[in-house]
Amino acid sequence: VPMGVLSCMKYLMFIFNVLVFAGGTCLMGVGVWVAVDPAGFQGIVAARAVLNAGAWLLLAVGIALSLLGFLGCCGALRRSRLLLLL
């Protein structure tokens, strides 16, 4: 495999993982926002229990995606197969 192809794949994987990290950070931010100030979302979701559970779910998924994206970025830059498989 030519070196240029490997370099291109490295940067494409890095960019994809940065997008996953950014998406996870946004989900985490929305989860914190809903958990701290649920009054703005009462019109959308009538049940308080559903809103509270949804906020914690968004927070957990956001943290997981942020961690996954961060480890993927580190793995792509270092060409670490273990970090990329994780």
N, C-alpha and C positions, 0 to 999 in steps of 0.2 A: 504494500500500500504506500503510495507516495506520501512524503512528509507534509505536503500542502493540504492533502485531504485530512490527515490527522489533526493538523492545526485548525482547519476549518471546523471540524467536528468538536474540537475542544471549546472553541469560542461559541459555537451554536449551543452546546450543552450548558455553558456558563450563562448565556443570555436566557435560555429557557428556565434555568434554575433561579435566576434573578427575578423573572416574572412570577414564578411560583412563590418566591419569598415575598415579593411585593403584594401579591394577592392574599397570602396568609396574614401579612401585617394589616392589610385593609380589613379583612374579616375579624381579626383580633380587635382592631379599633372600633368597629361597629358593635361587636359583642360587649366591649367595655362601655361604650356609649349607651347601649340599651340597658345594661345592668345598672348603670349609675343614674340615668334619667329616663325611666320608663314612661313618664307622662306624655312625651311626644309621640309614642307609639300606641297609646291606648285606643285611638280611633281605628287603627289598622287591625289590631288583635284585641278582641273583646275580653278574653279570659286572661286574667293576671298570671295564672300558673303557666299557661302556654308561653307567655312573653318571658317569664323568668327562666323557664327551661330552655327556650330558644336562645336567650342571651348567653347562657352558660355553654350551650352547644356551639354557638358561633365562636365563643372565646376558645374552647378546646380545639376546634377544627383549625382556627387561625394560628394557634400556638403550634399545632402539629405541622401545618403547612410551612410556617416560618422556619421551624427547625429542619424540616426536610429540604427546603430550598437552600438554607445556609450550608447544610452538610453537602448538598449537591454542588454548590458553588466551590466549596473547598476541594471537593473531590475532582471537579473538572479542572481546576487550576493546577492541582498537584498530580493529576492523572492517577489518582488513587482508586483502584478498583473497589476496595472495601468501602470507602465513603460513598461511591456511586451506587453500589448495591444496597447499602443501608437505606 
